[in-house]
Amino acid sequence: MNKGNRAFVEASVGKAGFIYTIDATLALFLLLLASATVVFLSAQAEESPYVRLQMVRVGKDSLAILDRSGALSGGDAALIGRMLNETLPESLGANVKVYTYYKEADGFRLVSIREYGLEVPANTAIYGARRDFVSMKNGRITNYSVARMSIWQR
């Protein structure tokens, strides 16, 4: 083999190794991408959409009971806590925040935020429910309140 052919063969072998390295890197990237996609989709499939629907309905029902009994507008923390324990299953935890707005000539003004129930935990699925209600005196609206419930499985 002459000197020119040997240099060409050695140069070709070096380039082929470089091509194999790029192919292996690309294959590894695609494998990691496919693995991440499978993990992501399987994690989403674990939670049933019916769980969310049930939790929201339980939260709305509890807020309706608290509203109709007058506990939300009264603001008695002990009564609200007791009623939450009575209306919610033991496997659920809840936190209720009540935002109260007073009516003024130019609209409503936020005057208080009260919180009842358990502390919202970290690293768990939290679902929400909301109920708006008004307080009236002599047939006139005195304040407007929004109750927001965070509800989760214990």
N, CA, C and O atoms as a GROMACS GRO file, in nm:
protein
  616
    1MET      N    1   0.085  -0.117   0.000
    1MET     CA    2   0.000   0.000   0.000
    1MET      C    3   0.090   0.123   0.000
    1MET      O    4   0.185   0.132   0.078
    2ASN      N    5   0.060   0.216  -0.087
    2ASN     CA    6   0.146   0.333  -0.094
    2ASN      C    7   0.107   0.435   0.014
    2ASN      O    8   0.004   0.424   0.080
    3LYS      N    9   0.192   0.528   0.026
    3LYS     CA   10   0.180   0.628   0.132
    3LYS      C   11   0.050   0.709   0.122
    3LYS      O   12  -0.010   0.739   0.225
    4GLY      N   13   0.005   0.744   0.006
    4GLY     CA   14  -0.117   0.824  -0.014
    4GLY      C   15  -0.242   0.746   0.023
    4GLY      O   16  -0.334   0.802   0.083
    5ASN      N   17  -0.248   0.617  -0.013
    5ASN     CA   18  -0.364   0.535   0.020
    5ASN      C   19  -0.375   0.512   0.171
    5ASN      O   20  -0.485   0.515   0.227
    6ARG      N   21  -0.259   0.487   0.237
    6ARG     CA   22  -0.261   0.465   0.382
    6ARG      C   23  -0.311   0.589   0.455
    6ARG      O   24  -0.385   0.575   0.552
    7ALA      N   25  -0.274   0.705   0.417
    7ALA     CA   26  -0.319   0.830   0.480
    7ALA      C   27  -0.470   0.847   0.460
    7ALA      O   28  -0.540   0.894   0.550
    8PHE      N   29  -0.519   0.810   0.342
    8PHE     CA   30  -0.664   0.819   0.316
    8PHE      C   31  -0.742   0.722   0.405
    8PHE      O   32  -0.846   0.758   0.460
    9VAL      N   33  -0.692   0.600   0.419
    9VAL     CA   34  -0.759   0.498   0.503
    9VAL      C   35  -0.758   0.541   0.648
    9VAL      O   36  -0.860   0.528   0.716
   10GLU      N   37  -0.647   0.592   0.699
   10GLU     CA   38  -0.639   0.636   0.838
   10GLU      C   39  -0.733   0.754   0.864
   10GLU      O   40  -0.794   0.762   0.970
   11ALA      N   41  -0.745   0.845   0.770
   11ALA     CA   42  -0.834   0.960   0.784
   11ALA      C   43  -0.979   0.914   0.784
   11ALA      O   44  -1.062   0.968   0.858
   12SER      N   45  -1.011   0.816   0.702
   12SER     CA   46  -1.148   0.763   0.695
   12SER      C   47  -1.186   0.693   0.824
   12SER      O   48  -1.299   0.708   0.870
   13VAL      N   49  -1.098   0.618   0.883
   13VAL     CA   50  -1.126   0.548   1.009
   13VAL      C   51  -1.154   0.649   1.119
   13VAL      O   52  -1.246   0.627   1.198
   14GLY      N   53  -1.082   0.755   1.129
   14GLY     CA   54  -1.103   0.857   1.231
   14GLY      C   55  -1.238   0.925   1.216
   14GLY      O   56  -1.303   0.953   1.316
   15LYS      N   57  -1.282   0.952   1.093
   15LYS     CA   58  -1.411   1.014   1.068
   15LYS      C   59  -1.525   0.920   1.098
   15LYS      O   60  -1.630   0.963   1.145
   16ALA      N   61  -1.507   0.792   1.071
   16ALA     CA   62  -1.612   0.693   1.099
   16ALA      C   63  -1.636   0.685   1.249
   16ALA      O   64  -1.751   0.671   1.291
   17GLY      N   65  -1.534   0.692   1.328
   17GLY     CA   66  -1.549   0.690   1.474
   17GLY      C   67  -1.627   0.812   1.523
   17GLY      O   68  -1.708   0.801   1.616
   18PHE      N   69  -1.603   0.925   1.462
   18PHE     CA   70  -1.674   1.046   1.497
   18PHE      C   71  -1.823   1.033   1.463
   18PHE      O   72  -1.908   1.077   1.540
   19ILE      N   73  -1.855   0.974   1.348
   19ILE     CA   74  -1.994   0.955   1.307
   19ILE      C   75  -2.065   0.860   1.404
   19ILE      O   76  -2.179   0.885   1.442
   20TYR      N   77  -1.998   0.752   1.444
   20TYR     CA   78  -2.059   0.658   1.539
   20TYR      C   79  -2.087   0.726   1.674
   20TYR      O   80  -2.188   0.695   1.738
   21THR      N   81  -2.002   0.816   1.716
   21THR     CA   82  -2.021   0.889   1.842
   21THR      C   83  -2.143   0.980   1.833
   21THR      O   84  -2.222   0.987   1.927
   22ILE      N   85  -2.159   1.048   1.722
   22ILE     CA   86  -2.277   1.135   1.703
   22ILE      C   87  -2.405   1.050   1.702
   22ILE      O   88  -2.505   1.088   1.763
   23ASP      N   89  -2.402   0.936   1.632
   23ASP     CA   90  -2.518   0.847   1.628
   23ASP      C   91  -2.554   0.796   1.767
   23ASP      O   92  -2.672   0.793   1.803
   24ALA      N   93  -2.455   0.759   1.845
   24ALA     CA   94  -2.481   0.708   1.980
   24ALA      C   95  -2.538   0.818   2.069
   24ALA      O   96  -2.627   0.793   2.149
   25THR      N   97  -2.487   0.938   2.057
   25THR     CA   98  -2.537   1.051   2.137
   25THR      C   99  -2.681   1.083   2.101
   25THR      O  100  -2.764   1.107   2.189
   26LEU      N  101  -2.712   1.084   1.972
   26LEU     CA  102  -2.848   1.109   1.926
   26LEU      C  103  -2.943   1.000   1.975
   26LEU      O  104  -3.054   1.029   2.018
   27ALA      N  105  -2.901   0.874   1.968
   27ALA     CA  106  -2.984   0.763   2.015
   27ALA      C  107  -3.009   0.774   2.165
   27ALA      O  108  -3.121   0.748   2.210
   28LEU      N  109  -2.910   0.810   2.241
   28LEU     CA  110  -2.926   0.827   2.386
   28LEU      C  111  -3.022   0.939   2.417
   28LEU      O  112  -3.105   0.926   2.508
   29PHE      N  113  -3.013   1.050   2.344
   29PHE     CA  114  -3.106   1.162   2.364
   29PHE      C  115  -3.250   1.119   2.335
   29PHE      O  116  -3.340   1.150   2.412
   30LEU      N  117  -3.270   1.048   2.225
   30LEU     CA  118  -3.405   1.001   2.191
   30LEU      C  119  -3.458   0.902   2.294
   30LEU      O  120  -3.577   0.904   2.325
   31LEU      N  121  -3.373   0.816   2.345
   31LEU     CA  122  -3.414   0.721   2.449
   31LEU      C  123  -3.456   0.795   2.577
   31LEU      O  124  -3.557   0.760   2.637
   32LEU      N  125  -3.380   0.896   2.618
   32LEU     CA  126  -3.417   0.974   2.736
   32LEU      C  127  -3.547   1.050   2.715
   32LEU      O  128  -3.629   1.059   2.806
   33LEU      N  129  -3.566   1.105   2.597
   33LEU     CA  130  -3.689   1.176   2.565
   33LEU      C  131  -3.810   1.082   2.570
   33LEU      O  132  -3.913   1.118   2.627
   34ALA      N  133  -3.798   0.965   2.513
   34ALA     CA  134  -3.907   0.867   2.515
   34ALA      C  135  -3.936   0.823   2.659
   34ALA      O  136  -4.053   0.809   2.696
   35SER      N  137  -3.833   0.801   2.739
   35SER     CA  138  -3.852   0.761   2.879
   35SER      C  139  -3.923   0.869   2.959
   35SER      O  140  -4.014   0.840   3.037
   36ALA      N  141  -3.883   0.993   2.940
   36ALA     CA  142  -3.947   1.104   3.012
   36ALA      C  143  -4.093   1.117   2.972
   36ALA      O  144  -4.178   1.145   3.056
   37THR      N  145  -4.124   1.097   2.845
   37THR     CA  146  -4.263   1.104   2.799
   37THR      C  147  -4.347   0.994   2.862
   37THR      O  148  -4.459   1.021   2.906
   38VAL      N  149  -4.295   0.873   2.869
   38VAL     CA  150  -4.369   0.762   2.931
   38VAL      C  151  -4.393   0.788   3.079
   38VAL      O  152  -4.503   0.764   3.128
   39VAL      N  153  -4.294   0.836   3.149
   39VAL     CA  154  -4.310   0.866   3.292
   39VAL      C  155  -4.413   0.976   3.313
   39VAL      O  156  -4.497   0.965   3.402
   40PHE      N  157  -4.408   1.081   3.233
   40PHE     CA  158  -4.502   1.192   3.245
   40PHE      C  159  -4.645   1.146   3.220
   40PHE      O  160  -4.735   1.178   3.298
   41LEU      N  161  -4.666   1.072   3.113
   41LEU     CA  162  -4.802   1.027   3.080
   41LEU      C  163  -4.856   0.926   3.181
   41LEU      O  164  -4.975   0.927   3.211
   42SER      N  165  -4.771   0.840   3.234
   42SER     CA  166  -4.818   0.743   3.333
   42SER      C  167  -4.852   0.812   3.465
   42SER      O  168  -4.943   0.769   3.536
   43ALA      N  169  -4.780   0.918   3.500
   43ALA     CA  170  -4.811   0.992   3.623
   43ALA      C  171  -4.945   1.063   3.610
   43ALA      O  172  -5.020   1.071   3.708
   44GLN      N  173  -4.977   1.114   3.492
   44GLN     CA  174  -5.106   1.180   3.472
   44GLN      C  175  -5.220   1.081   3.473
   44GLN      O  176  -5.330   1.114   3.516
   45ALA      N  177  -5.196   0.960   3.426
   45ALA     CA  178  -5.302   0.860   3.417
   45ALA      C  179  -5.339   0.803   3.554
   45ALA      O  180  -5.445   0.743   3.568
   46GLU      N  181  -5.253   0.822   3.656
   46GLU     CA  182  -5.282   0.768   3.788
   46GLU      C  183  -5.402   0.834   3.852
   46GLU      O  184  -5.475   0.769   3.928
   47GLU      N  185  -5.426   0.960   3.825
   47GLU     CA  186  -5.536   1.032   3.888
   47GLU      C  187  -5.659   1.031   3.798
   47GLU      O  188  -5.655   1.075   3.684
   48SER      N  189  -5.765   0.982   3.852
   48SER     CA  190  -5.890   0.973   3.777
   48SER      C  191  -5.957   1.110   3.771
   48SER      O  192  -5.952   1.184   3.869
   49PRO      N  193  -6.019   1.146   3.659
   49PRO     CA  194  -6.091   1.273   3.653
   49PRO      C  195  -6.213   1.274   3.745
   49PRO      O  196  -6.263   1.380   3.782
   50TYR      N  197  -6.261   1.156   3.782
   50TYR     CA  198  -6.376   1.148   3.871
   50TYR      C  199  -6.342   1.187   4.014
   50TYR      O  200  -6.428   1.232   4.090
   51VAL      N  201  -6.215   1.170   4.051
   51VAL     CA  202  -6.172   1.212   4.186
   51VAL      C  203  -6.187   1.362   4.199
   51VAL      O  204  -6.241   1.411   4.299
   52ARG      N  205  -6.141   1.436   4.100
   52ARG     CA  206  -6.153   1.582   4.103
   52ARG      C  207  -6.299   1.624   4.110
   52ARG      O  208  -6.335   1.711   4.189
   53LEU      N  209  -6.381   1.563   4.027
   53LEU     CA  210  -6.523   1.597   4.025
   53LEU      C  211  -6.588   1.571   4.161
   53LEU      O  212  -6.665   1.654   4.210
   54GLN      N  213  -6.558   1.457   4.222
   54GLN     CA  214  -6.615   1.424   4.352
   54GLN      C  215  -6.568   1.521   4.460
   54GLN      O  216  -6.648   1.564   4.544
   55MET      N  217  -6.440   1.555   4.458
   55MET     CA  218  -6.387   1.645   4.560
   55MET      C  219  -6.450   1.785   4.548
   55MET      O  220  -6.484   1.846   4.648
   56VAL      N  221  -6.464   1.834   4.427
   56VAL     CA  222  -6.525   1.966   4.406
   56VAL      C  223  -6.670   1.965   4.452
   56VAL      O  224  -6.715   2.061   4.514
   57ARG      N  225  -6.743   1.859   4.423
   57ARG     CA  226  -6.883   1.851   4.465
   57ARG      C  227  -6.895   1.845   4.616
   57ARG      O  228  -6.983   1.909   4.674
   58VAL      N  229  -6.809   1.769   4.681
   58VAL     CA  230  -6.811   1.763   4.828
   58VAL      C  231  -6.781   1.900   4.886
   58VAL      O  232  -6.845   1.942   4.982
   59GLY      N  233  -6.684   1.971   4.828
   59GLY     CA  234  -6.650   2.106   4.875
   59GLY      C  235  -6.765   2.203   4.858
   59GLY      O  236  -6.795   2.281   4.949
   60LYS      N  237  -6.829   2.200   4.742
   60LYS     CA  238  -6.943   2.291   4.719
   60LYS      C  239  -7.060   2.258   4.811
   60LYS      O  240  -7.126   2.349   4.861
   61ASP      N  241  -7.086   2.130   4.834
   61ASP     CA  242  -7.194   2.093   4.925
   61ASP      C  243  -7.166   2.141   5.068
   61ASP      O  244  -7.255   2.192   5.136
   62SER      N  245  -7.041   2.125   5.112
   62SER     CA  246  -7.004   2.170   5.247
   62SER      C  247  -7.018   2.322   5.260
   62SER      O  248  -7.068   2.371   5.362
   63LEU      N  249  -6.975   2.395   5.158
   63LEU     CA  250  -6.989   2.540   5.163
   63LEU      C  251  -7.135   2.582   5.162
   63LEU      O  252  -7.172   2.678   5.229
   64ALA      N  253  -7.219   2.510   5.088
   64ALA     CA  254  -7.363   2.542   5.086
   64ALA      C  255  -7.424   2.520   5.224
   64ALA      O  256  -7.506   2.600   5.269
   65ILE      N  257  -7.385   2.412   5.291
   65ILE     CA  258  -7.436   2.385   5.426
   65ILE      C  259  -7.390   2.494   5.523
   65ILE      O  260  -7.468   2.543   5.604
   66LEU      N  261  -7.262   2.531   5.514
   66LEU     CA  262  -7.210   2.636   5.602
   66LEU      C  263  -7.280   2.770   5.576
   66LEU      O  264  -7.306   2.846   5.670
   67ASP      N  265  -7.311   2.799   5.450
   67ASP     CA  266  -7.377   2.924   5.416
   67ASP      C  267  -7.522   2.924   5.465
   67ASP      O  268  -7.566   3.019   5.530
   68ARG      N  269  -7.595   2.820   5.435
   68ARG     CA  270  -7.737   2.815   5.471
   68ARG      C  271  -7.760   2.808   5.621
   68ARG      O  272  -7.865   2.851   5.670
   69SER      N  273  -7.663   2.756   5.694
   69SER     CA  274  -7.677   2.753   5.840
   69SER      C  275  -7.642   2.887   5.904
   69SER      O  276  -7.672   2.910   6.021
   70GLY      N  277  -7.579   2.976   5.827
   70GLY     CA  278  -7.540   3.107   5.880
   70GLY      C  279  -7.402   3.106   5.944
   70GLY      O  280  -7.358   3.209   5.996
   71ALA      N  281  -7.333   2.993   5.940
   71ALA     CA  282  -7.201   2.984   6.004
   71ALA      C  283  -7.098   3.070   5.932
   71ALA      O  284  -7.014   3.134   5.997
   72LEU      N  285  -7.102   3.073   5.800
   72LEU     CA  286  -7.003   3.154   5.726
   72LEU      C  287  -7.018   3.302   5.753
   72LEU      O  288  -6.919   3.371   5.776
   73SER      N  289  -7.141   3.351   5.749
   73SER     CA  290  -7.162   3.494   5.772
   73SER      C  291  -7.141   3.530   5.919
   73SER      O  292  -7.105   3.644   5.949
   74GLY      N  293  -7.163   3.435   6.010
   74GLY     CA  294  -7.141   3.461   6.152
   74GLY      C  295  -6.995   3.468   6.190
   74GLY      O  296  -6.957   3.544   6.279
   75GLY      N  297  -6.911   3.387   6.123
   75GLY     CA  298  -6.768   3.392   6.148
   75GLY      C  299  -6.722   3.323   6.274
   75GLY      O  300  -6.611   3.349   6.320
   76ASP      N  301  -6.804   3.236   6.333
   76ASP     CA  302  -6.766   3.163   6.454
   76ASP      C  303  -6.673   3.048   6.416
   76ASP      O  304  -6.717   2.950   6.356
   77ALA      N  305  -6.545   3.060   6.451
   77ALA     CA  306  -6.445   2.961   6.410
   77ALA      C  307  -6.475   2.822   6.466
   77ALA      O  308  -6.458   2.722   6.396
   78ALA      N  309  -6.519   2.814   6.591
   78ALA     CA  310  -6.549   2.684   6.652
   78ALA      C  311  -6.666   2.617   6.580
   78ALA      O  312  -6.661   2.497   6.552
   79LEU      N  313  -6.769   2.693   6.549
   79LEU     CA  314  -6.886   2.638   6.479
   79LEU      C  315  -6.848   2.593   6.338
   79LEU      O  316  -6.890   2.485   6.294
   80ILE      N  317  -6.771   2.673   6.267
   80ILE     CA  318  -6.730   2.635   6.132
   80ILE      C  319  -6.643   2.510   6.136
   80ILE      O  320  -6.661   2.420   6.053
   81GLY      N  321  -6.550   2.503   6.230
   81GLY     CA  322  -6.465   2.383   6.243
   81GLY      C  323  -6.547   2.259   6.273
   81GLY      O  324  -6.523   2.154   6.215
   82ARG      N  325  -6.644   2.272   6.363
   82ARG     CA  326  -6.729   2.158   6.397
   82ARG      C  327  -6.813   2.115   6.277
   82ARG      O  328  -6.827   1.996   6.250
   83MET      N  329  -6.868   2.212   6.205
   83MET     CA  330  -6.950   2.178   6.089
   83MET      C  331  -6.866   2.117   5.976
   83MET      O  332  -6.915   2.029   5.905
   84LEU      N  333  -6.744   2.160   5.959
   84LEU     CA  334  -6.656   2.098   5.860
   84LEU      C  335  -6.631   1.952   5.896
   84LEU      O  336  -6.634   1.864   5.809
   85ASN      N  337  -6.607   1.926   6.024
   85ASN     CA  338  -6.586   1.788   6.068
   85ASN      C  339  -6.711   1.703   6.049
   85ASN      O  340  -6.701   1.584   6.020
   86GLU      N  341  -6.829   1.764   6.065
   86GLU     CA  342  -6.954   1.689   6.050
   86GLU      C  343  -6.991   1.665   5.904
   86GLU      O  344  -7.047   1.561   5.871
   87THR      N  345  -6.961   1.759   5.817
   87THR     CA  346  -7.006   1.748   5.678
   87THR      C  347  -6.906   1.678   5.587
   87THR      O  348  -6.945   1.622   5.484
   88LEU      N  349  -6.779   1.679   5.622
   88LEU     CA  350  -6.678   1.616   5.536
   88LEU      C  351  -6.644   1.476   5.585
   88LEU      O  352  -6.643   1.452   5.706
   89PRO      N  353  -6.617   1.384   5.494
   89PRO     CA  354  -6.570   1.252   5.537
   89PRO      C  355  -6.436   1.264   5.611
   89PRO      O  356  -6.362   1.360   5.591
   90GLU      N  357  -6.407   1.166   5.695
   90GLU     CA  358  -6.284   1.172   5.774
   90GLU      C  359  -6.158   1.167   5.688
   90GLU      O  360  -6.051   1.210   5.732
   91SER      N  361  -6.170   1.114   5.568
   91SER     CA  362  -6.053   1.102   5.481
   91SER      C  363  -6.016   1.232   5.411
   91SER      O  364  -5.916   1.238   5.340
   92LEU      N  365  -6.096   1.337   5.431
   92LEU     CA  366  -6.071   1.465   5.365
   92LEU      C  367  -6.034   1.573   5.466
   92LEU      O  368  -6.083   1.574   5.579
   93GLY      N  369  -5.948   1.662   5.423
   93GLY     CA  370  -5.914   1.779   5.502
   93GLY      C  371  -5.958   1.904   5.426
   93GLY      O  372  -5.968   1.902   5.303
   94ALA      N  373  -5.984   2.010   5.498
   94ALA     CA  374  -6.031   2.132   5.431
   94ALA      C  375  -5.982   2.257   5.502
   94ALA      O  376  -5.959   2.258   5.623
   95ASN      N  377  -5.967   2.361   5.424
   95ASN     CA  378  -5.934   2.494   5.472
   95ASN      C  379  -6.027   2.591   5.401
   95ASN      O  380  -6.041   2.585   5.278
   96VAL      N  381  -6.090   2.679   5.477
   96VAL     CA  382  -6.183   2.776   5.419
   96VAL      C  383  -6.132   2.916   5.446
   96VAL      O  384  -6.099   2.950   5.560
   97LYS      N  385  -6.125   2.997   5.341
   97LYS     CA  386  -6.092   3.139   5.354
   97LYS      C  387  -6.214   3.218   5.312
   97LYS      O  388  -6.272   3.194   5.206
   98VAL      N  389  -6.253   3.313   5.395
   98VAL     CA  390  -6.369   3.397   5.366
   98VAL      C  391  -6.319   3.540   5.347
   98VAL      O  392  -6.262   3.600   5.438
   99TYR      N  393  -6.341   3.593   5.227
   99TYR     CA  394  -6.304   3.730   5.192
   99TYR      C  395  -6.431   3.814   5.201
   99TYR      O  396  -6.529   3.786   5.133
  100THR      N  397  -6.429   3.917   5.286
  100THR     CA  398  -6.548   3.999   5.306
  100THR      C  399  -6.524   4.139   5.250
  100THR      O  400  -6.422   4.203   5.276
  101TYR      N  401  -6.622   4.185   5.172
  101TYR     CA  402  -6.618   4.317   5.109
  101TYR      C  403  -6.738   4.397   5.160
  101TYR      O  404  -6.850   4.347   5.158
  102TYR      N  405  -6.715   4.520   5.205
  102TYR     CA  406  -6.825   4.606   5.247
  102TYR      C  407  -6.867   4.695   5.131
  102TYR      O  408  -6.785   4.740   5.051
  103LYS      N  409  -6.997   4.720   5.125
  103LYS     CA  410  -7.052   4.804   5.019
  103LYS      C  411  -7.033   4.950   5.056
  103LYS      O  412  -7.070   4.994   5.165
  104GLU      N  413  -6.976   5.022   4.964
  104GLU     CA  414  -6.961   5.166   4.979
  104GLU      C  415  -7.026   5.234   4.860
  104GLU      O  416  -7.074   5.166   4.770
  105ALA      N  417  -7.028   5.363   4.859
  105ALA     CA  418  -7.095   5.438   4.752
  105ALA      C  419  -7.037   5.406   4.614
  105ALA      O  420  -7.111   5.398   4.516
  106ASP      N  421  -6.905   5.388   4.607
  106ASP     CA  422  -6.842   5.365   4.478
  106ASP      C  423  -6.815   5.218   4.448
  106ASP      O  424  -6.750   5.188   4.348
  107GLY      N  425  -6.863   5.125   4.530
  107GLY     CA  426  -6.843   4.983   4.504
  107GLY      C  427  -6.813   4.907   4.633
  107GLY      O  428  -6.848   4.952   4.742
  108PHE      N  429  -6.747   4.794   4.620
  108PHE     CA  430  -6.713   4.711   4.735
  108PHE      C  431  -6.566   4.724   4.768
  108PHE      O  432  -6.482   4.738   4.679
  109ARG      N  433  -6.534   4.718   4.899
  109ARG     CA  434  -6.396   4.730   4.947
  109ARG      C  435  -6.364   4.610   5.035
  109ARG      O  436  -6.440   4.579   5.127
  110LEU      N  437  -6.252   4.543   5.009
  110LEU     CA  438  -6.210   4.428   5.090
  110LEU      C  439  -6.173   4.476   5.230
  110LEU      O  440  -6.088   4.564   5.247
  111VAL      N  441  -6.238   4.417   5.330
  111VAL     CA  442  -6.210   4.460   5.466
  111VAL      C  443  -6.153   4.349   5.553
  111VAL      O  444  -6.086   4.377   5.652
  112SER      N  445  -6.178   4.222   5.518
  112SER     CA  446  -6.121   4.117   5.602
  112SER      C  447  -6.107   3.986   5.525
  112SER      O  448  -6.181   3.957   5.431
  113ILE      N  449  -6.009   3.909   5.570
  113ILE     CA  450  -5.990   3.773   5.520
  113ILE      C  451  -5.978   3.686   5.644
  113ILE      O  452  -5.885   3.700   5.724
  114ARG      N  453  -6.074   3.594   5.660
  114ARG     CA  454  -6.072   3.503   5.774
  114ARG      C  455  -6.045   3.362   5.725
  114ARG      O  456  -6.088   3.324   5.616
  115GLU      N  457  -5.974   3.284   5.806
  115GLU     CA  458  -5.935   3.149   5.765
  115GLU      C  459  -5.980   3.049   5.872
  115GLU      O  460  -5.963   3.073   5.992
  116TYR      N  461  -6.036   2.937   5.825
  116TYR     CA  462  -6.087   2.833   5.915
  116TYR      C  463  -6.041   2.697   5.867
  116TYR      O  464  -6.009   2.679   5.750
  117GLY      N  465  -6.039   2.601   5.959
  117GLY     CA  466  -6.007   2.464   5.921
  117GLY      C  467  -5.859   2.432   5.937
  117GLY      O  468  -5.786   2.500   6.010
  118LEU      N  469  -5.818   2.328   5.866
  118LEU     CA  470  -5.682   2.278   5.875
  118LEU      C  471  -5.587   2.359   5.786
  118LEU      O  472  -5.630   2.430   5.696
  119GLU      N  473  -5.459   2.345   5.814
  119GLU     CA  474  -5.358   2.410   5.731
  119GLU      C  475  -5.340   2.329   5.603
  119GLU      O  476  -5.337   2.206   5.607
  120VAL      N  477  -5.328   2.396   5.492
  120VAL     CA  478  -5.314   2.329   5.363
  120VAL      C  479  -5.176   2.263   5.356
  120VAL      O  480  -5.075   2.330   5.372
  121PRO      N  481  -5.172   2.131   5.332
  121PRO     CA  482  -5.043   2.062   5.327
  121PRO      C  483  -4.971   2.085   5.194
  121PRO      O  484  -5.032   2.121   5.094
  122ALA      N  485  -4.842   2.062   5.198
  122ALA     CA  486  -4.763   2.070   5.074
  122ALA      C  487  -4.756   1.931   5.011
  122ALA      O  488  -4.780   1.831   5.079
  123ASN      N  489  -4.725   1.926   4.886
  123ASN     CA  490  -4.703   1.801   4.813
  123ASN      C  491  -4.823   1.708   4.812
  123ASN      O  492  -4.808   1.587   4.827
  124THR      N  493  -4.940   1.762   4.795
  124THR     CA  494  -5.061   1.680   4.779
  124THR      C  495  -5.154   1.750   4.681
  124THR      O  496  -5.144   1.870   4.659
  125ALA      N  497  -5.243   1.674   4.623
  125ALA     CA  498  -5.337   1.732   4.527
  125ALA      C  499  -5.442   1.812   4.603
  125ALA      O  500  -5.509   1.759   4.692
  126ILE      N  501  -5.456   1.939   4.570
  126ILE     CA  502  -5.551   2.029   4.634
  126ILE      C  503  -5.661   2.062   4.533
  126ILE      O  504  -5.632   2.095   4.418
  127TYR      N  505  -5.784   2.053   4.576
  127TYR     CA  506  -5.899   2.086   4.492
  127TYR      C  507  -5.969   2.207   4.552
  127TYR      O  508  -5.955   2.233   4.672
  128GLY      N  509  -6.044   2.279   4.472
  128GLY     CA  510  -6.105   2.401   4.521
  128GLY      C  511  -6.253   2.411   4.493
  128GLY      O  512  -6.303   2.359   4.393
  129ALA      N  513  -6.321   2.479   4.583
  129ALA     CA  514  -6.463   2.511   4.566
  129ALA      C  515  -6.482   2.655   4.611
  129ALA      O  516  -6.405   2.707   4.691
  130ARG      N  517  -6.586   2.718   4.559
  130ARG     CA  518  -6.610   2.859   4.590
  130ARG      C  519  -6.759   2.882   4.607
  130ARG      O  520  -6.842   2.820   4.540
  131ARG      N  521  -6.793   2.972   4.700
  131ARG     CA  522  -6.933   3.012   4.719
  131ARG      C  523  -6.935   3.161   4.750
  131ARG      O  524  -6.861   3.208   4.836
  132ASP      N  525  -7.021   3.234   4.681
  132ASP     CA  526  -7.041   3.377   4.706
  132ASP      C  527  -7.170   3.394   4.783
  132ASP      O  528  -7.269   3.326   4.756
  133PHE      N  529  -7.169   3.485   4.879
  133PHE     CA  530  -7.291   3.511   4.955
  133PHE      C  531  -7.292   3.656   5.002
  133PHE      O  532  -7.187   3.720   5.010
  134VAL      N  533  -7.411   3.705   5.034
  134VAL     CA  534  -7.426   3.842   5.081
  134VAL      C  535  -7.492   3.843   5.218
  134VAL      O  536  -7.565   3.750   5.253
  135SER      N  537  -7.467   3.947   5.292
  135SER     CA  538  -7.536   3.970   5.419
  135SER      C  539  -7.628   4.090   5.399
  135SER      O  540  -7.588   4.191   5.339
  136MET      N  541  -7.749   4.078   5.448
  136MET     CA  542  -7.847   4.185   5.428
  136MET      C  543  -7.899   4.234   5.562
  136MET      O  544  -7.906   4.160   5.659
  137LYS      N  545  -7.934   4.361   5.563
  137LYS     CA  546  -7.993   4.423   5.682
  137LYS      C  547  -8.101   4.518   5.632
  137LYS      O  548  -8.074   4.607   5.551
  138ASN      N  549  -8.223   4.499   5.679
  138ASN     CA  550  -8.338   4.581   5.638
  138ASN      C  551  -8.357   4.580   5.485
  138ASN      O  552  -8.390   4.682   5.424
  139GLY      N  553  -8.334   4.463   5.425
  139GLY     CA  554  -8.354   4.450   5.282
  139GLY      C  555  -8.245   4.511   5.197
  139GLY      O  556  -8.261   4.522   5.075
  140ARG      N  557  -8.134   4.550   5.257
  140ARG     CA  558  -8.022   4.611   5.182
  140ARG      C  559  -7.897   4.528   5.202
  140ARG      O  560  -7.875   4.472   5.310
  141ILE      N  561  -7.817   4.520   5.101
  141ILE     CA  562  -7.691   4.445   5.110
  141ILE      C  563  -7.592   4.526   5.194
  141ILE      O  564  -7.564   4.642   5.164
  142THR      N  565  -7.539   4.462   5.298
  142THR     CA  566  -7.438   4.530   5.381
  142THR      C  567  -7.297   4.486   5.344
  142THR      O  568  -7.204   4.566   5.347
  143ASN      N  569  -7.282   4.360   5.309
  143ASN     CA  570  -7.150   4.314   5.264
  143ASN      C  571  -7.164   4.196   5.170
  143ASN      O  572  -7.267   4.128   5.164
  144TYR      N  573  -7.058   4.175   5.098
  144TYR     CA  574  -7.048   4.067   5.000
  144TYR      C  575  -6.928   3.984   5.041
  144TYR      O  576  -6.822   4.039   5.069
  145SER      N  577  -6.944   3.852   5.044
  145SER     CA  578  -6.833   3.765   5.085
  145SER      C  579  -6.814   3.653   4.984
  145SER      O  580  -6.907   3.609   4.917
  146VAL      N  581  -6.691   3.609   4.976
  146VAL     CA  582  -6.652   3.496   4.892
  146VAL      C  583  -6.583   3.394   4.981
  146VAL      O  584  -6.483   3.426   5.047
  147ALA      N  585  -6.636   3.272   4.984
  147ALA     CA  586  -6.574   3.164   5.060
  147ALA      C  587  -6.503   3.073   4.961
  147ALA      O  588  -6.564   3.023   4.866
  148ARG      N  589  -6.374   3.050   4.984
  148ARG     CA  590  -6.296   2.961   4.900
  148ARG      C  591  -6.247   2.846   4.986
  148ARG      O  592  -6.181   2.865   5.088
  149MET      N  593  -6.282   2.724   4.944
  149MET     CA  594  -6.241   2.605   5.019
  149MET      C  595  -6.134   2.531   4.942
  149MET      O  596  -6.149   2.502   4.823
  150SER      N  597  -6.027   2.500   5.013
  150SER     CA  598  -5.924   2.409   4.962
  150SER      C  599  -5.952   2.275   5.027
  150SER      O  600  -5.967   2.267   5.149
  151ILE      N  601  -5.960   2.169   4.948
  151ILE     CA  602  -5.995   2.038   5.000
  151ILE      C  603  -5.898   1.934   4.944
  151ILE      O  604  -5.857   1.943   4.828
  152TRP      N  605  -5.860   1.837   5.027
  152TRP     CA  606  -5.760   1.738   4.988
  152TRP      C  607  -5.786   1.607   5.061
  152TRP      O  608  -5.859   1.602   5.160
  153GLN      N  609  -5.724   1.502   5.010
  153GLN     CA  610  -5.733   1.372   5.078
  153GLN      C  611  -5.619   1.365   5.179
  153GLN      O  612  -5.505   1.399   5.150
  154ARG      N  613  -5.654   1.321   5.299
  154ARG     CA  614  -5.551   1.313   5.404
  154ARG      C  615  -5.464   1.192   5.386
  154ARG      O  616  -5.373   1.170   5.465
   0.00000   0.00000   0.00000
